[in-house]
Amino acid sequence: MSVIWILAGCALVAAALLAVYRLIAGPSTLDRLVAAEMTTAVCLSGMGAWAAYSVDSAVLAALVALALLGFIGSISVPRFRRSDRE
């Protein structure tokens, strides 16, 4: 069973590294926005995996708070986005 947790952790780290690379090197602001959303999703997945691994429900409140912040951010940022050509 620990092999599964190691594989899940490696997959989450790889996804986080790819998202951070796109966040830094993204050619447009929309690429950076998608990378920020992906980083939030990877953090949520990592926290959920940690909660399942440790059988501790104390992380669930932080999961809900981060999910709500990610949702609010994904709604509000495109509304105030300016064009890249300006």
C-alpha distances in whole Angstrom, upper triangle without the diagonal:
4,5,5,7,9,10,11,13,15,16,17,19,20,22,23,25,26,28,29,31,32,33,35,37,37,41,41,41,39,36,36,35,33,31,31,30,27,26,26,24,21,22,22,18,17,18,17,13,14,16,12,10,13,14,18,20,23,22,23,26,26,24,27,29,28,28,31,33,31,33,36,36,35,38,41,40,42,44,46,45,48,48,47,51,53
4,5,5,6,9,10,11,12,14,15,16,18,20,21,23,24,26,27,29,30,31,33,35,35,39,40,39,38,35,34,34,32,29,30,29,26,25,25,23,20,20,20,17,15,17,16,12,13,15,12,9,12,14,17,20,22,21,22,26,25,23,26,29,27,27,31,32,30,32,35,35,34,38,40,39,41,44,45,44,47,47,46,49,51
4,5,5,6,9,10,11,12,14,15,16,18,20,21,23,24,26,27,29,30,32,33,34,37,38,38,36,33,33,33,30,28,29,28,25,24,25,23,20,21,21,18,16,18,17,14,15,17,15,12,15,17,20,23,25,23,24,28,26,25,28,30,28,28,32,32,30,32,36,35,34,37,40,39,40,43,44,43,46,46,45,48,50
4,5,5,6,9,10,10,12,14,15,16,18,20,21,22,24,26,27,28,30,31,32,35,36,36,34,31,31,31,28,26,27,25,22,22,22,20,17,18,18,15,14,16,14,11,13,15,12,11,14,16,19,21,23,21,22,25,24,22,25,27,25,25,29,29,27,29,33,32,31,34,37,36,37,40,42,40,43,43,42,46,48
4,5,5,6,9,10,10,12,14,15,16,18,20,21,22,24,26,27,28,30,31,34,35,34,33,30,29,29,27,24,25,24,21,20,20,18,15,16,16,12,11,13,12,8,9,12,10,8,11,13,16,18,20,17,19,22,21,19,22,24,22,23,26,27,25,27,31,30,29,33,35,34,36,39,40,39,42,42,41,45,46
4,5,5,6,9,10,11,12,14,15,16,18,20,21,23,24,25,27,28,29,33,34,33,32,29,29,29,26,24,24,24,21,20,21,19,15,16,17,14,12,15,15,11,12,15,13,11,14,17,19,21,22,20,22,25,23,21,25,26,24,24,28,28,26,29,32,31,30,34,36,35,36,39,40,39,41,42,40,44,46
4,5,5,6,9,10,11,12,14,15,17,18,20,21,23,24,26,27,28,31,32,32,30,27,27,27,25,22,23,23,19,19,20,18,14,16,17,13,12,15,15,11,13,16,15,13,16,19,21,22,24,21,22,26,24,22,25,27,24,24,28,28,26,28,31,30,29,32,35,33,34,38,39,37,40,40,39,42,44
4,5,5,6,9,10,11,12,14,15,16,18,20,21,22,24,26,26,30,30,30,28,25,25,25,22,20,21,20,16,16,17,14,11,13,13,10,9,12,11,8,10,13,12,11,14,16,18,19,21,18,19,22,20,18,21,23,20,20,24,24,22,24,27,27,26,29,31,30,31,35,36,34,37,38,36,40,42
4,5,5,6,9,10,10,12,14,15,16,18,20,21,22,24,25,29,29,29,27,25,24,24,22,19,19,19,16,14,16,14,11,11,13,10,8,11,11,8,9,13,13,11,14,16,18,19,20,17,19,21,19,17,21,22,19,20,24,24,22,24,27,26,25,29,31,30,31,34,35,34,36,37,36,39,41
4,5,5,6,9,10,11,12,14,15,17,18,20,21,22,23,27,28,28,27,24,23,24,21,19,20,20,16,15,17,15,12,13,15,12,11,14,15,12,13,17,16,15,17,20,21,23,24,21,22,25,22,20,24,25,22,22,26,25,23,26,29,27,26,30,32,30,31,35,35,34,36,36,35,38,40
4,5,5,6,9,10,11,12,14,15,17,18,20,21,22,25,26,26,24,21,21,21,19,16,18,17,13,13,15,13,10,12,14,11,10,14,14,12,14,17,16,16,19,21,22,23,24,21,21,24,22,19,22,24,21,20,24,24,21,23,26,25,24,27,29,28,29,32,33,31,34,34,32,36,38
4,5,5,6,9,10,10,12,14,15,16,18,20,20,24,24,24,22,20,19,19,17,14,15,14,11,10,12,10,6,8,10,8,7,11,11,10,12,15,15,14,17,19,20,20,21,18,18,21,18,16,19,20,17,17,21,20,18,20,23,22,21,25,26,25,26,30,30,29,32,32,31,34,36
4,5,5,6,9,10,10,12,14,15,16,18,19,23,24,23,23,20,18,19,17,14,15,15,12,10,13,12,8,10,13,11,9,12,14,12,13,17,17,16,19,21,22,23,23,19,21,23,20,18,21,22,19,19,23,22,19,22,25,23,22,26,27,26,27,31,31,29,32,32,30,34,35
4,5,5,6,9,10,11,12,14,16,16,17,21,22,22,21,18,17,19,16,13,15,16,12,11,14,13,10,12,15,13,12,16,17,15,17,20,20,19,22,24,25,26,26,22,24,26,23,21,24,24,21,21,24,23,21,23,26,24,23,26,28,26,27,30,31,29,31,31,29,32,34
4,5,5,6,9,10,11,12,14,15,15,19,20,20,18,15,15,16,13,10,12,12,8,8,11,10,7,10,12,11,11,14,15,14,16,19,19,19,22,24,24,25,25,21,22,24,21,18,21,22,18,18,21,20,17,20,22,20,19,23,24,23,23,27,28,26,28,28,26,30,32
4,5,5,6,9,10,10,12,14,15,18,19,18,18,15,13,14,13,9,10,11,8,6,9,9,6,8,11,11,10,13,15,14,16,18,19,19,21,24,23,24,23,20,21,22,19,17,20,20,16,17,20,18,16,19,21,19,18,22,23,21,22,26,26,24,27,27,25,29,30
4,5,5,6,9,10,11,12,13,17,19,18,18,15,14,15,14,10,12,13,11,9,13,13,10,12,15,14,13,16,18,18,19,22,23,22,24,27,27,27,27,23,24,26,22,21,24,23,20,20,23,21,19,22,24,21,21,24,25,23,24,27,27,25,27,27,25,28,30
4,6,5,6,9,10,10,11,15,16,16,16,12,12,14,12,9,11,12,9,9,13,13,11,13,16,15,15,18,20,19,21,24,24,24,26,29,29,29,29,25,26,27,24,22,24,24,20,21,23,22,19,21,23,20,19,23,24,22,22,26,26,24,25,25,23,26,28
4,5,5,6,9,10,10,13,14,14,13,10,9,10,9,5,7,9,6,6,10,10,9,11,14,14,14,17,18,19,20,23,24,24,26,28,28,27,27,23,24,25,21,19,22,21,17,17,20,18,15,18,20,17,16,19,20,18,19,22,22,20,22,22,21,24,26
4,5,5,6,9,10,13,14,14,14,11,9,11,11,7,8,11,9,7,11,12,11,12,15,16,15,18,20,20,21,24,25,25,27,29,28,28,27,24,25,25,22,20,23,22,18,19,21,19,16,19,21,17,17,21,21,18,20,23,23,20,22,22,20,24,25
4,5,5,6,8,11,13,14,14,11,10,13,12,8,11,13,11,11,14,15,14,15,19,19,18,21,23,23,24,27,28,28,30,32,32,32,31,27,28,29,25,24,26,25,22,22,24,22,19,22,23,20,19,23,23,20,21,25,24,21,22,22,20,23,25
4,5,5,5,9,10,11,11,7,7,10,9,6,9,11,10,10,14,15,14,16,18,19,19,22,23,24,25,28,29,29,31,33,32,32,32,28,28,29,26,24,26,25,21,21,23,21,18,20,21,18,17,20,21,18,18,21,21,18,19,19,17,20,22
4,6,6,9,10,9,10,7,5,8,8,5,7,10,10,9,12,14,13,15,17,18,19,21,23,24,25,27,28,29,30,32,31,31,30,26,27,27,23,22,24,22,19,19,21,18,16,18,19,15,15,18,18,15,16,19,19,16,18,18,16,19,20
4,6,9,10,10,12,10,7,11,12,9,10,14,13,12,15,17,16,17,21,21,21,23,26,26,27,29,31,31,33,35,34,34,32,29,30,30,26,25,27,25,22,23,24,21,19,22,22,18,18,22,21,18,19,22,21,18,19,18,16,19,20
4,6,9,10,12,9,8,12,12,10,12,15,15,14,18,19,19,20,23,23,24,26,28,28,29,32,33,33,35,37,37,36,35,32,32,33,29,28,30,28,25,25,27,24,21,24,24,21,20,23,23,19,19,23,22,18,19,18,15,17,19
4,6,7,8,5,6,9,10,8,11,13,13,14,17,18,18,20,22,23,24,26,28,28,30,32,33,34,35,37,37,36,35,31,32,32,29,27,28,27,24,24,25,22,20,21,22,18,17,20,20,16,16,20,19,16,16,15,12,15,17
4,7,9,7,8,11,12,12,14,16,16,17,20,21,22,23,26,26,27,29,31,32,33,35,37,37,39,41,40,39,39,35,35,35,32,30,31,30,27,26,27,25,22,24,24,20,19,21,21,17,16,20,19,15,15,13,10,12,15
4,5,5,7,9,10,11,13,15,16,17,19,20,21,23,25,26,27,29,30,32,33,35,36,37,39,40,40,39,38,34,34,34,30,29,29,28,25,25,25,23,20,21,21,18,16,18,18,14,13,16,15,11,11,9,7,10,12
4,5,5,6,9,10,10,12,14,15,17,18,20,21,23,24,25,27,29,30,31,33,35,36,37,38,37,36,35,31,31,31,28,26,27,25,22,22,22,19,17,18,18,14,13,15,14,10,10,13,12,8,9,9,7,11,12
4,5,5,6,8,10,11,12,14,15,16,18,20,21,22,24,26,27,28,30,31,33,34,36,37,36,35,34,30,30,29,27,25,25,24,21,20,20,18,15,16,16,13,11,13,13,10,8,12,12,9,10,10,9,13,15
4,5,5,6,9,10,11,12,14,15,16,18,20,21,22,24,26,27,28,30,31,32,34,36,35,34,33,30,29,29,26,24,25,24,21,20,21,19,16,17,18,15,13,16,16,13,12,15,16,12,14,13,11,15,17
4,5,5,6,9,10,10,12,14,15,16,18,20,21,22,24,25,27,28,30,31,33,34,33,32,31,27,27,27,24,23,23,22,19,19,20,17,14,16,16,13,12,15,15,11,12,15,15,12,13,13,12,16,17
4,5,5,6,9,10,11,12,14,15,17,18,20,21,23,24,26,27,29,30,32,33,32,30,29,26,25,25,22,20,21,19,16,16,16,14,11,12,13,9,8,11,11,8,8,12,12,10,13,13,13,17,18
4,5,5,6,9,10,10,12,14,15,16,18,20,21,22,24,26,27,28,30,31,30,29,29,25,24,24,22,20,20,20,16,15,17,15,11,12,14,11,9,12,13,11,11,14,15,13,16,16,15,19,21
4,5,5,6,9,10,10,12,14,15,16,18,20,21,22,24,25,26,28,30,29,28,27,24,24,24,21,19,20,20,16,16,17,15,12,14,16,13,11,15,16,13,14,17,18,15,18,18,17,20,22
4,5,5,6,9,10,11,12,14,15,17,18,20,21,23,24,26,27,28,27,26,25,21,21,21,18,17,18,16,13,13,14,12,9,12,13,10,9,13,13,11,13,16,16,14,17,18,17,21,22
4,5,5,6,9,10,11,12,14,15,16,18,20,21,23,24,26,27,26,24,24,20,19,19,17,15,15,15,11,10,12,11,7,9,11,8,7,11,12,11,12,15,16,15,18,19,19,23,24
4,5,5,6,9,10,10,12,14,15,16,18,20,21,22,24,25,25,24,24,20,19,20,17,15,16,16,13,12,14,13,10,12,14,12,11,14,16,15,15,19,20,18,21,22,21,25,26
4,5,5,6,9,10,10,12,14,15,16,18,20,21,22,24,23,22,22,18,18,19,16,14,16,15,11,12,14,13,10,13,15,13,12,16,17,15,17,20,21,19,22,23,22,26,27
4,5,5,6,9,10,11,12,14,15,16,18,20,21,22,21,20,19,15,15,15,12,10,12,12,8,8,11,9,7,10,12,10,10,14,15,14,16,19,20,19,22,24,23,27,28
4,5,5,6,9,10,10,12,14,15,16,18,20,21,20,19,19,15,15,16,13,10,12,13,9,8,12,11,8,10,13,12,12,15,17,16,18,21,22,21,24,25,25,29,30
4,5,5,6,9,10,10,12,14,15,16,18,19,19,19,19,15,15,17,14,12,14,15,11,11,15,14,11,14,17,15,15,18,20,19,21,24,25,24,27,27,27,30,32
4,5,5,6,8,10,10,12,14,15,16,18,17,16,16,12,13,14,11,9,12,12,9,10,13,12,11,14,16,15,15,19,20,19,21,24,25,24,27,29,28,32,33
4,5,5,6,9,10,10,12,14,15,16,15,14,14,10,10,11,9,6,9,10,7,7,11,11,10,12,15,15,15,18,20,20,21,24,25,25,28,30,30,33,34
4,5,5,6,9,10,10,12,14,15,15,15,15,12,12,14,12,9,12,14,11,10,14,15,13,15,18,18,17,20,23,22,24,26,28,27,30,32,31,35,36
4,5,5,6,9,10,10,12,14,14,14,14,11,12,14,12,10,13,15,12,13,16,16,15,17,20,20,20,23,25,24,26,29,30,29,32,33,33,36,37
4,5,5,6,9,10,10,12,11,11,11,7,8,11,9,7,11,12,10,11,15,15,14,17,19,19,20,23,24,24,26,29,30,30,33,34,34,38,39
4,5,5,6,9,10,10,10,10,11,8,8,11,10,7,10,13,12,11,15,16,15,17,20,20,20,23,25,25,27,30,31,31,34,36,36,39,40
4,5,5,6,9,10,11,11,13,10,11,14,13,11,14,16,15,15,18,19,18,20,23,23,23,26,28,28,30,32,34,33,36,38,37,41,42
4,5,5,6,8,8,10,11,8,10,13,12,11,14,16,15,16,19,20,19,22,24,24,25,27,29,29,31,34,35,34,38,39,38,42,43
4,6,5,6,5,6,8,6,7,11,11,10,13,15,14,15,18,19,19,21,24,24,25,27,29,30,32,34,35,35,39,40,40,44,45
4,6,5,7,8,11,10,10,14,14,12,15,18,17,17,20,22,21,23,26,26,26,29,31,32,33,36,37,37,40,42,42,45,46
4,6,8,11,13,11,13,16,16,15,18,20,19,20,23,24,24,26,28,29,29,32,34,34,35,38,39,39,42,43,43,47,48
4,5,9,10,10,12,15,15,15,18,20,19,20,23,24,24,26,29,29,30,32,34,34,37,39,40,40,43,45,44,48,49
4,7,9,10,11,14,15,14,17,19,20,20,23,24,24,26,29,29,30,32,34,35,37,39,40,41,44,46,45,49,50
4,6,7,9,11,12,12,15,17,17,18,21,22,23,24,27,28,29,31,32,33,36,37,39,39,42,44,44,48,49
4,5,6,8,10,10,12,14,15,16,18,20,21,22,24,25,26,28,30,31,33,35,36,37,41,43,43,47,47
4,6,7,8,9,11,12,14,15,17,18,20,21,23,24,26,27,29,30,32,34,35,36,39,42,42,45,46
4,6,5,6,9,10,11,12,14,16,16,18,20,21,22,25,26,27,29,31,32,33,36,38,38,42,42
4,5,5,6,9,10,10,12,14,15,16,18,20,21,23,24,26,28,29,31,32,35,37,38,41,42
4,5,5,6,9,10,11,12,14,15,17,18,20,21,23,24,27,28,29,30,34,36,37,41,41
4,5,5,6,8,10,10,12,14,15,16,18,20,21,22,25,26,27,28,31,34,34,38,38
4,5,5,6,9,10,10,12,14,15,16,18,20,21,23,25,26,27,30,33,33,37,37
4,6,5,6,9,10,11,12,14,15,17,18,20,22,23,25,26,30,32,33,37,37
4,5,5,6,9,10,11,12,14,16,16,18,21,22,23,24,28,30,31,35,35
4,5,5,6,9,10,10,12,14,15,16,19,20,21,22,26,28,28,32,32
4,5,5,6,9,10,11,12,14,15,18,19,21,21,25,27,28,32,32
4,5,5,6,9,10,11,12,14,16,17,19,20,24,26,28,31,31
4,5,5,6,9,10,10,12,15,16,17,18,22,24,25,29,28
4,6,5,6,9,10,11,13,15,16,16,20,22,23,27,27
4,5,5,6,9,10,12,13,15,16,20,22,23,27,27
4,6,5,6,8,11,11,13,15,18,21,23,26,26
4,5,5,6,9,10,11,12,16,18,19,23,23
4,6,6,7,9,11,11,15,17,18,22,22
4,6,7,7,10,11,15,17,19,22,22
4,6,5,7,9,13,15,18,21,20
4,5,6,6,10,13,14,18,17
4,5,5,9,11,13,16,16
4,6,9,12,14,17,16
4,7,10,13,15,14
4,7,9,12,11
4,7,9,8
4,5,6
4,6
4
